[in-house]
Each structure stands twice: as C-alpha cells, then as structure tokens.
Amino acid sequence: MPMIHLILGIVPIVALTDDPHPFLGEVSEWQGFVRYDVRFGDADAIVIEPSEPLPGRPWAWRGEFFGAFPNADIELLRRGWYLVYLGVPDQFGSTKAMKQWEKFYDMLVREYGFTPKPALIGLSRGALYCMAWAARHPDRTLLVYLDNGVCDFKSWPGGRPKGLGEGKGSPEDWVKLLCAYGFNDDKEAIAYPFNPVDHLEPLARAELPILLVYGDADTVVPHRENSEKLFERYQVLGGLVEQIVKPGQDHHPHGLDDPRPIVEFFERVRQRN
C-alpha cells in the first residue's frame, strides 16, 4: 500500500514527478480508509488514502470542518479520490490562509503526484477558503462544491448583529475575521470588494463548474444572500453552475442523505478534464 510522506518546514519547488514519493505520517484509520496526520508548518494536515486510487491521483480538498457530514467524502474515497484537509481555522479564506494552502498544494502536486486540479469542498464558512482559492487559482481548480456555503462574509459572520443581513451572524467570529484580514474597522470590511459573490469573473472565464447544495430556510447563512445570489450572478457571467435546493432545510444537516448527485457531479467534471 502506498504511503504519504509530507516533509515539514520549507516546501521544495520541484517538477511534477512521474514517480511520487511514498507518504509517511501518523497512521490511523478513518471510515475504513488509511489516514495520515502530520504537522505542516504551524497547521495540522490530514490526507485520507483511497483503497484503490484512480490514475493521476485526483483529490478533494475540504475547506473546513474535516469529518463533518462526510457521506459524499466517503463515497469519493470509495471511487478512488484522495481526501485532503489543511487546518487553518479562523482565517476565513484570507491571504494568510491562501499562502499556507499554496505551500501545501505545491507539496502534494509537485512532489507527490497529485493531479494539479483539486476539487474543492466548502461547507459553511469553508466556502470562503474554497472560493478564495478558486479566484486566485482557477487554473489549479477542477470544480467547487459549496454546501450552505458562506459566499459573502457581510451575511455571515456579519448578519443581523451588524445590520448587514437577515441571518443570525456571529459577533465573535466577526472580530476574528477583522483580525484575519487586517481590517482596521467594520467600514473596511464592508467595503471589501472580493467576497465570493463579488469576485466570480476569474472563475467564469476559466469555465469552472460550481455545484451549490443549500437549504432554502437557512437561518445562519441565508440562501438569498449567499448561494442564490452566487448562482444568479454566475449564470449572468456565463458560468457553469448547478444547484440542489433542499426545501424547508435550515443550515444543518449539510449534504444529502444520498450523496450520489454530488459525487456524480465530481465524476462528470473529472471525466471531461
């Protein structure tokens, strides 16, 4: 069985190898698959290995909340995808988070043979990470799947407490967001022009497919301010977007009872590329 070897510290920049290094790390089991945990810089990294990897090592990259509502993740593993997570919590897709993602990406792709275009999975605030990556690197993204995703941080963690949306918001997380982005005050955060709903052109130009799964009664991340707004704006730009709406569903649970529509979206896109 191949293993994962993640080198800590500075990430070497080398050509994509035809003979990937074996993987090492603290080995355990997750949902019947081999799990590797390592410390990558100052972040915790997780790689789950499929029993029978697909050629080219396709991988799904979780933006946040590893292990939460995982049935689509598990089905992807069964079909030969790797599952990857890099823990940079409370960074909300900021530049600092993306710099760590970029180093980790270089490690996996250039030394360990992962396909250069990961599929991104963004649950809730994880969408901020995935959409930030896709906007910065549309050429390094296969697809984006958002599940009740935060597509505008004015809506969450802003929301009602800040007079910025219909949702519950989170004043504590708003303070963390100001710090993560280096905003001096609320005014700077509100004026920020690169929330996912406002920064879709790079994705549309790259014809990057997006799948949106969301409940239309979400009181935390209201769909009209997030998924629905992104869907409408991406369509106007000519972007490739699909949606699965869960009538009457609040923020939880994420995903679908039957994950096949999600996994089949991944497979369709992979086979086209």
Phi, psi and omega in degrees: 000129178294153179234167182255129176244110179253117181278131180274161177091221184289136181272119179289143177260107182228166180291154175303126187268144174276348181232081188300146174298152171291157182260136175235169179153177175291118190262135174211193181239140176222115178053034179088004181242161179282130181244138177238127177244132177219164170263118182248104188062239177253021182237153174269128180245145178229134172231127176251130185258129175291156179294323179228086183300141174290154176302140179085356178053061172296150184215149175250131186247115178282129178285324179200170172059055177303134176088353180275130178046064194266012190297326176291321178301315182296318180293324175298317177300318179300330181269004172105006177276146166280155176237131189227146176214139172235117187277102173233066186292158177062026176249344168055033179076019182291171179302321178301315179297317183293328177295321176291320177300318183296320178295318180293318176303312180303319179300309186291321185277312190280332180252331191244011167076014176290148179302144183292351182238093176286154169269136187253137180241114183242099173270130175052236182294344175300338177298328180297323177291311185295317181287328175295317177298312184297322179291325178282327188224062179297335178281352179242031182222130178275314182196167174231128174245117180248134183237108189046047190279144172284114182249000178203113185287352170294325179288315173214129011274007179296276174062205184301319181303332179256004182067031187243002181180181183271344188279173183294330182066181179206094181305323179297316180287332176298317177298318178297322180295317177303318180293315182299321182270350182075024177287139179280334182197178180300322183301318179295320179296317182295327181278354183301126188266006189241027168299153182309318182294341182256000189222058185258348186301317180299325180289318181295319179299325181275000182055045184276121182287140177234135172246128179245122175241123184201155174270141182270013174232031182288118180267353180262309179238081187303132187294328182292335180264352187229267187300315183293320178296317178297317180303311183294317182290324179291323175298316179301324179281357182083016181287157179270108186217139175235153178224146172234111184260134179256102184299132176073007185270133175278196186295322177246150358280156174280166174075196181233149176302320175250108186281002186303319179300326178290310184294322178294327173299313177303313184294319179300314182293317179301317183290338177279344185254000000 
